[in-house]
């Protein structure tokens, strides 16, 4: 049963219904806003109920907008039921039915820079939101929403939505209250500076403004976020982390970085996790993070007293780490701020603070162009997410990747990327398990040699240099390419499973 | 003879030398900062003298950094003399020797987002500047510099340079004084918000801080900026301008833009010129510009009382327009602000003001990826310049291009771009002489149809749709491509001069 601490206005109790009732409110053709970010702070009960209704014959196809892809109770359940027409702004490959439908074109997926979504909703560039489903810890007396660990685009979606359905999740720690810092920018011509000058600055409210009238239904649930425990870093990830930390040390030595660096941003996944764990064991102190998502490693950095403040739009504690948080919330709370996604990823703030951005690439070409989304140029692995926001605006933009995939048969350093998300203009540093290539100030012909000799797997270096030399000789130009060979490595891999030409 | 109005401290007269003496100060291996931006406000006498010295046997090869490419007295003279080792951050194809040397790899050219250059110089990421040559109207009593019509990256380059050589150009109108608004951002972690909330806001000083000690030499000159009179817009450019203005009107009608729009940014060239001229003849009033470069059409907008304020990092009046300015400087001055390039192109301000960005593409692919730099993926036509800064951060990002080149033998709408400068994530609107495609919120399979049916030349539409349909059927994926055909249109054009397959 919900309590007066969770629903702080007696009127709210009248809105409590079963998930099934709330799901019935969602009509065919609705655009539905979904709270949360990655498997953190997203609705579960209502979307599961809706999926069930559709499986049982209700005809509903909706557009879903959110902060990023969220958990299986949304992505897998609704996509498997065939209940999704359109999806944006992000998708990650964890959800099989969503992946299949996006790559078959059954679901129209619009891949966006995550800093753009909230403002494009606010500008009325995207579909009007009929209903926004928001996971909350509590609702205030005035009907404002205390979110759970994922903020994402919820504040703007709630503002623009005609109706709001709240999932009051009793499994989420109530101590999350006070961690959020909610701020919505005006739209032009009424915008002013965002007053964040330090990753620790708080500029907003601890709740999302909503109001009693907009809340249509409230559904009680206790389903946990589906975060999995991360594996320990593998050998290659540790090598990458080592090269990267050595590079940052050399930048401090050259007086191009302060001793406690500048605010760190780190993407998701095993390499990112290894890099942040690398800081736990380093000599760096008083670090700060101004990142999109905060994963388990942030808690290790707090425990190791390495970090002053970590700002993100969500944190995704795995079950083990959630236990640590619940056992001692005050310890962690003072080091964490949860902001809206358009503020964590805002070019204005990333550039002002001088963020050190570290993200993972699928492949990088010899001139520094990068693919972070499409395998073989066609099949979406995951959206661009915030990597473009951070890499374009960072003080230092660092792409990390292993040099190969598919048991060394596929090189991630290629003549030409099959899809480009961050261009040569945005890539400063490339790190693989073989080393760290500093591309700052280099022309394309210098970059190709630096990337190949430092970052490519040795078994592909000759083949890459052979391409470079022939392209320079046979075609020339500022970025020499032999067009009929530029994508041949990928074509060969599609056909024979390897980029090694015999 | 220079006057006390031009050199406002008697000490300065002792530094006046011939161009030849100043040029002799520049040593082999120097990194030389060059004032100005496009053919506006750049040094001429000293660089011509240096080129002459090199032609006569002096061994000097220098690195040149600047705001953008400038006039022939730098680009052509020094490149033809073989005096350039490295060049950044921009190059445009007007200068044959520079073009040849960049595309042969003889000159190492580093193509940058123009908002990045000043800060990377300030961060010590690029070569330390040995000497900066600055064209001025006057030098103040304290040794501060009153620039001519091009600001570019001069403020930061002067700050970081070991020495400064001033070219005091008596041909430039002294009334330029007071038009500049010079502001240098701190470097992280000491940065704060840039206090511009309106295109008209002035936040800095009318001069570049330098100081008497840093000024090594002063050279008198009266060589005019090499700006050519622009041609009248051709038929296709007028059609593009018409579609674009109709689109903006429909956005006003839909209440997604205010009646006086939002600040305009426009690239350079004949299409950009036609678009701005289109505003002269439109019903729009009280317009503002927050742009990189201000060309002749801005003066027409002022004469037509269409524009309140135009902010840019340079203005490039053609000889005819310069006469208008000289005849009535006060009339134009109150509508013009000249800022540093990193402020005109700053993501923070572009996004805050909600700039409407209009730039020209070389080619655009069926999914909205764009090439603005490399012909056939290899040969540099011109650098990316500010287009990436504006298109990524704009309220509306609009690419304009004719649908074809080479007498309709080459389609500018292609299956896959051979080089990508702005990705699908940054392209909202595409306009050709055939129409305006609004891509906001669309998935790739929707975008391909919209772009082909609205923007491609009718003679290429079937061939494009044939590719799209086969790619969807044979390969599938989120962005279907047949890799072995994706670049075949370009390969065919290289071989046969046409993209029409028979």
Interface residues (C-beta under 8 A of the other chain):
Chain A: X86 X88 X102 X103 X104 X105 X108 X109 X110 X111 X112 X113 X116 X120 X123 X124 X125 X126 X127 X187 X188 X189 X191 X192 X193 X194 X195 X197 X198 X254 X255 X256 X258 X262 X346 X347 X348 X351 X352 X353 X354 X369 X374 X376 X377 X378 X379 X380 X384 X388 X392 X393 X395 X416 X418 X419 X420 X421 X423 X424 X425 X426 X428 X440 X441 X442 X443 X445 X446 X471 X472 X475 X476 X477 X478 X479 X480 X481 X483 X484 X486 X487 X490 X491 X494
Chain B: X86 X88 X102 X103 X104 X105 X108 X109 X110 X111 X112 X113 X116 X120 X123 X124 X125 X126 X127 X187 X188 X189 X191 X192 X193 X194 X195 X197 X198 X254 X255 X256 X258 X262 X346 X347 X348 X351 X352 X353 X354 X369 X374 X376 X377 X378 X379 X380 X384 X388 X392 X393 X395 X416 X418 X419 X420 X421 X423 X424 X425 X426 X428 X440 X441 X442 X443 X445 X446 X471 X472 X475 X476 X477 X478 X479 X480 X481 X483 X484 X486 X487 X490 X491 X494
